[in-house]
């Protein structure tokens, strides 16, 4: 089967993807000011290319502009987390419901295979960190909804901001096992075509994840370096 995958088409795309990755993973600190001059030197591209990338990052909610301040990477805060995850819970819950209805048997089998591949990390006690795109459990379910408006709202709108919280304050310790178990229950509900249960389990999973990250945020503020 074929999955949606972002691939750079132009040099500007390549710069945008790299800048976005560096922000999501914390190589460019949350809350830091973005200098077109410094970034153009760092990525060896023109300021116009950097300006375009920053505009695209603003549309993805990773960058914000303030009067007399300029462009800054968004800060990770408890209030920002709550507001973001309230939206995420509703939309991804709907996505799981639609996935239970619309995913093909082959797509569900591929989703289960993906989850099996993640089990090695869980068994080894690693942080349950998932790369972006098709190897991300949540991303697959969003696509599996087959609802283009929902996909656009999540993938283009908040997906990478959600990843920023997930990556920089990723799951570790007991949360790794419980989150993985929650993923398994969601997949089982989708495989059973139980739309109501799939939505309920996904919403509950995201609520638990929010509480986990919120607890970490209270002990790490402000975030000034990459955290895994």
N, C-alpha and C positions, 0 to 999 in steps of 0.2 A: 504494500500500500504506500501511498505518497503522502507525506506530511508537509505542512507549510513550513518553510525554512527561510530565514533571512540570509541573503547572500549579498555582499557588496557588489554594486554595479559600477560605481564611480569611485574616484579617490575620495570624494566627499563622504560617500557612504562608509568607506573604510575608516575614515577619521571619526565619524559619528559613532560607529559601532565600538571602536576602541575607547573613545572618550566615555561613552555610556558604560562600558564594562569597568573602566577604572573608577567611575563614580559608584556604581553598584557595589563593587568589591571593596571600596574604601581606600583605594590607592590615592584618590583625590578625596580629601576628608569632607564629611558632611558639614554643611555650614560655611565652607570656604569660598572665598571670592574667586571668580573666574576671570583671569586676565587674558584677553585675546592675544596680546603680545607674547606673554610667557607660554601660552599653549601652542601658538604657532611655531615657536622655537622648539618646544618639546616634541611635537608631532611632525615637525618639518613640513608644514603646509602653510598656505597663505592665511592672513587674518580673515579674509572673506570666507574661506572654508570653515574656519573655527566659528565665525559668526553664524553661519548656516547650521553648524552642528549644535551650537548653543540654543538657537531658535527651536530646533527639533527636540532638544532635551527639555525645553520649557513646555512643549506640547505633551511630552511624556511625563510631566509633573516631577521631573528630577531636578529642575533648575527653576528658580524664581527670580524675578526682577523687582527691585525696590528703588523708589526715587532717591537720587543722590547716593546710591550704593552700587547699583549695577547688578550684574548677574551673579548669583550665588547658588551653590549646591544646596538643596533643601536640607534642613536640619532634621534629625531623627528625635522626635519628642513623644512623650506619652499621649498627649492630646492628638497629635498628628496620627499616631498609631491607631488610636481608638476610632477616629473618624474614617481613616482609610479602611480598617478592618470591618467596620460596620457596612461599608459599601461592598467590600470583598465578600463578606459572609452572605449577603443577599444575592449578589450576582453569581458567585461560584456555587452557591446552593442551587440556584436556578440552572446553572450549567450542568451540575450533576444530575438533576432531575431530567433534563433534556437528553443528556448522554445515555441515561438508562433507557430512554425511548428510542434514540436515533442512532447510537453506535451499532455498527455491524458486528456480527460474531467474531470476525477476523480482527476488527479493531479492539474488541474487548480482550481477545487472546493476546494481542500485542501489548496491551496495557498491563495484563497480568505478567507477561514476560519482562516488561520493564521493571515492574515491582520486584520480580524475582532477582533481577540484576542488582537492585538496590539492597537486597537482603544481606549481601556480603559486607557492605559498609556497616550495616546495623550490627551484624554478628561480631564484627571486629571492634565495635565500640567507637567508631569514627563519628564525627559530626555529620549529621544527615544533610549534607550539602549537595544540592542538585544544580547542575549546569542549566543554563537557559535553553529554552526551545524544546525539541522533541524528546529530550531525555529528562524532562521535568514532568512529574506525575500530574501536577495541576494543569500544566499547559496542554497535555494530551486530552484531559477531560474537557477543558474549555473548547478545544477544537471539536471534540466529540459531540458537543451540543448541537452542532450544525446550524446554529443561529448566527448569521453573519453580523448582526448588530451587537449581539452579546460578545462575540469574538473581538470585534473592533473596539468596543468599549473597554474590555479587559486587557487585551494584548497591546493595543496602541495607547490606551489611556493610563492604566495603573499597574500593569504587570511588572514593569521594571522597578517601580517604586516599592511595590510589595517585595520584590526580590532584594532590594536594598536592605530592608528590615530583616528579611530572612537570612541573607548572607552575612551581614555584619553582626547580627545577634542570633546566629544560627543555633539550632538545637544541639544540645550536648547532654551527657548524663542520662538520667531516667527518661527524659523527654524524647530521646532518640527512639527508644523501643516503643513507647506509647504512641508516638506520631506514626511510626511505621505500621503498628497494629491498626490504627485508625484508617490509614490508607487501604489496608487489606479489607476492612469492613466495607469501605465505600465501593471498592471494586466488586466485592461479592454482591452488594445490593444492585450495582449496575448490571452485573452478569445475570442476576435474577430478574431483571427488568422491573425492579421495585422502585418506581420513580419517587414516591413519597419518602421511603426510607433512605434512598441515596441522597436526597436533598437534606434531610434531617441530619444524617451522619456527617455530611460535608460541612454544614453550618456549625455543628458541634465541634468538629475538628478545627475549624478556623477560629472559633471562640477560644478553644484551649490554647491554640498557637498564640493568639493575641495576648492571653494572660501570661504565657511563658515569656514572650518578648517584653511585655510591659514590666514584668518583674526585673528583667535584666536592665531595662532602660533606667529604672529607678536607682540602679547601682552603677550605671555608666553614663554620666552626663557632665558635659557634652562629650559626644564621641569624637575623638581627635585622631584616631588611627584605625587601621584595618583590624577587624576582629573576626575570628573564625571560631 
